[in-house]
Structures are given as structure tokens and as C-alpha cells.
Amino acid sequence: MLYPVNSEAGATSVSLGLIKAMQDAGAKVTFIKPVAQPKTSDVGSEASTATIRTSTGLSLPEPIKASCMESMISSNKEDVLLEDIIGKFETHRAESQADIILVEGLAPQERHPYAVSLNAKIASGIDADIILLAKPQGDVEHLKNTIKITLNSLSEIQRSRVIGVVFNKITSEADLKGLELTGVTKALAVIPLNRKLNVTRPSDLAKYLSAHFINVKILNTGDIRNRRLSDAVFCDCQAENVVELLEEDALVVVSSDRTDVIKEVEKEASKGTKLGALILTGTAPISADAEAALESIYKTGLTVIRTENQAWQTAIDLKDFNNEIGIPSDDEDRVHAISDFIGSCFSKELIRELVQDNPHERLYSPAAFRYKLTETAKADKKRIVLPEGDEPRTVKAAAICAERGIATPVLLGNPDEIRKVAAENGVTLGAGVEIIDVEQSRSKYVDRLVALRQAKGMTPEKAIKELQDNVMLGTMMIDNNEADGLVSGAVHTTANTIRPAFQIIKTAPGAKQVSSIFFMLLPDQVLVYGDCAVNPNPTAEELAGIAIQSADTAKAFGIEPRVAMISYSTGSSGKGPDVDLVKTATAAVKAQRPDLSVDGPLQYDAAVEMSVARTKAPDSPVAGKANVFIFPNLSCGNPLYKAVQRTAGLISIGPMLQGLKRPVNDLSRGALVDDIVYTIAITAIQAQQQKA
């Protein structure tokens, strides 16, 4: 990811150069700009994407529109925005089959204050290696602090992904003199400002003026697409003093009533000097002599533009012209010159390092995980019954799931009460949400419940009473194949949620027990915690079973499991029956599943932090990089997951139950709306997997 640390750093130019250098090194490279950052003069495709698409011939996706991004961020839907970005990225990666994807981040600007934060989240979401891009602005100390601030905005894992800094638009050695990057990051390339690459065309100027101002008229098109514009000459002096300024590629700006200057321009153009363009300013009428001179000027191919603004206003209007116009995609000569020049500023050794396989293991980011969940759930939409149909968070989650096509949510309860709750919370329950009136449905399942539980003394009278519980009613719907899964627990306890499942659905073939895991969506990666909800004090054998179930679940959801059996002791540092329990369970896992990467007992810090692991467990295959954590009992696991969730303010999906024949999942009673949405998605995916 090319990650600008300040504005006007020239991200598109550097992208062009990097792509050229990597392609020259033999890599198959593609490009994506996740979110558009349009300039006022932009029409059609986003400028960076259009320019790189035209110059390389690559098939590139269009970025998400800036207005859409702003709407999502302001509506507190940043998670959905990130999932959309991940979706574009993953689709393009699959379609392009490229070795390297260059991702262009947003440039920090006053009108885009969220750029820094969003860049960090995008980089984390796609687990990108990061190349910082900086342009000298102010003194060297300011530049150094800007880079440090950017690095400090990244997580520790992201900082380890930073390859270095590219310095662009360097005007002199003074720009970087005294900039020591040791301990910050290293300089990858220093790209001098090449003014020859900034020369635009009269056609670009005409487009810019027409986009910004009214009453702009092209009097003569001339050689509008082929000439170049370098310096602007504002003619407010005597005509004889103007002559020496009329050089090739000059943009001449003169008041429309300065007949003397217009005549001098005509003389110079007629001599064969290829001026860039002529702008006539103001509302004063053009004299007959000036009109005659202009007729002669037109024949030389000079582009002539008229604006009613005065010269001083035109000067202000042109101040940001080069930055605003950027690199037009149809200016092939300029695009290729930029690609060649900037590409040559990167050393061949650096490019070789970039195109080689990166040695660090790629992380499965929370945004990528959420995207994968929702996309997988959408692929084969399931009916998920929600017994707590009038609970506000559940109603909101149901509306979101239906709107995004994650599942068909089925709310159980009194329809009038459910709709009242929805209205009070500003929720629209569209056609994708089903509501079932429980009072009219309970009798339907009495006979089946009696048949299933007759051996346990179930009678019609008892069955009617049992079915007053919406969780039991929802479980019977699953038994009757009217629903594919169930999610409850926003109001009910775990015992209330899973008791009907144990009685009606029962365990899957081969499963010795039911256990639970949580998916913990940390800023940079997804961890699995088990068991934090079901088994209070498992035996060593049960703990081993929980570890195996949790590892298999992690793998089924795209996480390559590295299992840490957690204790208050690492290795043989501590003693006691609790440590012995974990040791025995770890040995049982290794014996039953030698294919799994597992170690224990490990303290949490040794399991998760590499620097601690090097000291406490240097030979462990898991320590420092565990992603599946098995806790010895609920007294340890349940408080810990809640502490992490609440203190870090992260999404915790679960508890997801493992070992049942059909998916039934519990919620924490403190669950957030997002927790419920993604638990519904997981339940739908479990139903897909069990069906398969």
C-alpha cells in the first residue's frame, strides 16, 4: 500500500513509477485505489485509476465514490465500508491473478480529515505491506514529525509491515538535510522534482477553467492537445518589455483591451515560436486592430481562451491548476515520461526485494473476516430464527441482515409488539424479515415434542407449557426443517438457549460434547477463544476435546489454527493440579491430532507476544503467534473474553456452539448489534457446512 503522509505528495505519479519498475523486474502487477479522492475538475472515472488503466492496459475496478464513503462514515457504517473495500480488493485479486497488488491510499487533506484513520484500517484489512510517501513541507523537523505521527497511528503489527519511505518532489538537498530516519524507518527512494514532467496541455487548462468558472470561451482551439504549458506570463507591463518573456510553452495572460501586447504575441507566434496558449481576461471589448492580430494568431495553431475574470482573478484561479488537474489519463506522452523517470529512481535491489515473496505470515484481518462471513452467508441464504423477536438489538440486527442479504431472519413474538419496537428504534422491517406470531404457532409442534420427549415423561400438557418458551419453539422449527439455525441470548441465559438444543437437536455424530468459542476481532487479526460459555470445569479429556473442536472450527472459517493451552504457568515454571490438567490435555491433543500445531501450558502473554515467547518458551511452535486460545475453565475464559471485548471496544462474535447436529448459537446478554449480526452470519455458514 502506497500510504501518503501529507498532501500533494504525488501518489499517482509514484504509483506509475512503481508499477513500471516492478513490471520491468518481471512481476505481474495490478493496481487498485479503494476510495476515490476526486478533484473538482474530474469527470468520469477516478483520475488515478483512469490514468493507470490507460497507461498499462490493465482491467481495474472503479473506486468507491467519495460521497458514498462520507455517507457511510457519517452514518456510523465504517465497518460496512471496510467490508465493501475488502470485497473490491478480494474480487480484483482473484480476477487479476497478479503477483503484486499496489494499493493507493488516500492523501491527507483538509476536506478529507478521515484519510489517516481510514488508510490505517484499509492497510490492516488487507494486511498490506506499507510504503510511506512524503513530500517535504516546511522544515526537516516538521517532515520527520509528520512521518513519526503517521507511524504512531499504526498498530504494532502494521509498523512491522512498513518497508520504508519514498520522498517525492525534492527540490534540493536542503529538503532532506538532517533527516535521520534511523529508528523511524528507512528511505526507499528520493525522487527529485522534475518540472518537465509537470507541463500540462492547453486542453487540460481549458477543461480546468470550464469546470471551475462560468463565461469561459475557447476562441481558437488550435493545437490544443499537443502544445505544452510551462511558465505563466502575466502581461501588465509595457509591450516592449513583454517580448523577452514570450518563449516556447509560455502561457500568456493579458487583458482583452491590451491591443499592444496582443500584437506582440502575434509577431512572436508568426515567427514560429510555439507559445503554449493565450488567455484574454476581462470584459473590455477587443479592438479592431486586436481582432486582426488574433485572426493571424489563430493561423499559427495557438489556443486562445477568453474569460470575463480580470487578470488578478485569473492569477488566483490558476494558482492550483497543476495540482488540481493531476495527470490526465489521455496525456500518454506525459504518463510514459513520468513512469520512466520515477521508475528509474527506485534501485533494482529494492524492486527485487518487493517482488520476491514476503517471508512474514499473512494475517486474517477482522475486516477480511467479516467480509468473508457475509459473502459466504449470502451465497446460500439460510432462515435463522430469532426467539427474542421484540428485543431492540435483535430487531435492528434482523433488519441489517435482511438488508445486506446475509440471511432471512425470522422474528418470533407478537407481530404488533415487534413492529412497535422497530418503530421506536427507527428500524424499517422490510420484506426480507419474517415475523411469526407465536400464539398462533405453538400448537403446531405439540405432537412432535411429545413424540421426541415421551421417554422423559413429556405429555401434551407439558409440551404446551414448554412451547411457551420461544427458544423451545424456535428449536422445534429447526427440527421441523422450517429454519436452518437459531440465535438467542440477548435476553435469555446460555442455559435457556442451549437446553432445548440438547433435548431436541442433540450432538452431531462423533461429537462427545458441546463446547463454545468466540471469534475475537482484534484490530489486526482474528483470535479464537474457547470455551468461555458452556463447560464450567472440564476434565483433561474434555479440555482436549474442546481444543480439537475449536481448532477445527477455526480452520473451517479460514484461520490456520495455532493452539495455545492457557494456564498460569508456562512450561514447567509452575506446579499444581491446574497446571497438570492443562499438561495432560495438551498431551492428549497431540496424541489424537498430531496434525495440529498445539502447545501448553502457556501463559497468555507468552502465547500472544513474541518478545515474551522468546524468553519464556523459545522452542515452542505456537508461543508468540497463537490464534486459538483454550482456557482451562469458565472462571478464566468468561471474564477474560468480556474484559478484552469491553476494554478494547472490539467486536466479539459468539458464543458459537460446537458439537450440535444443527446450529444453535448463544449471545452474551451484553451483545452489541454488530455482535448479533455476525453471529447470525456464522450460524448461517454453519448451516451451509452441515448441509454440505
Buried (B, 14 or more C-beta within 10 A) or exposed (E): BBBBBBBBBBBBBBBBBBBBBBBBBEBEBBBBBBBBBEBEBBEEBBBBBBBBBBBBEBEBBBBBEBEBBBEBBEEEBBBBBBBBBBBBBBEBBEEBEBBBBBBBBBBBEEEBEBBBEBBBBBBBBBBBBBBBBBBBBEEBEEBBEBBBEBBEBBBEBBEEBBBBBBBBBBEEEEBBEEBEBEEBBEBBBBBBBBEEBBBBBBBBBBBBBBBBBEEBEBBBBBBBBEBBBBEBBBBEEEBEEBEEBBBEBBBBBBBBBBBBBBBBBBBBBBEEBBBBBBBBBBEEEBBEEBEBBBEBBBEBBBBBBBBBBBBEBBBEBBEBBBEBBBBBBEBEEBBEBBBBBBBBBBEEEBBEEBBEEEEEEEBBBBBBBBBBBBBBBBEEBBBBBBBBBBBBBBBBBBBBBBEBBBBBBBBBBBBEEBBEBBEEEEBEBEEBBBBBBBEEBBEBBBEBBBEBBEEEEBEEEBBBEBBEBBBBBBBBBBBEEBBBBBBBBBBBEBEBBBBBBBBBBBBEEEBEBBBBBBBBBBBBBBBBBBBBBBBEEBEBBBBBBBBBBBBBBBEEBEBEBBBBBBBBBBBEBEEEEBBBBBBBBBBBBBEBBEEBBBBBBBBBBBBBBEEBBEEBBEEBEBBBBBBBBBBBBBEBBBEBBBEBBEEEEBBBBBBBBBBBBBBBBBBBEEBBBBBBBBBBBBBBBBBBEBEE
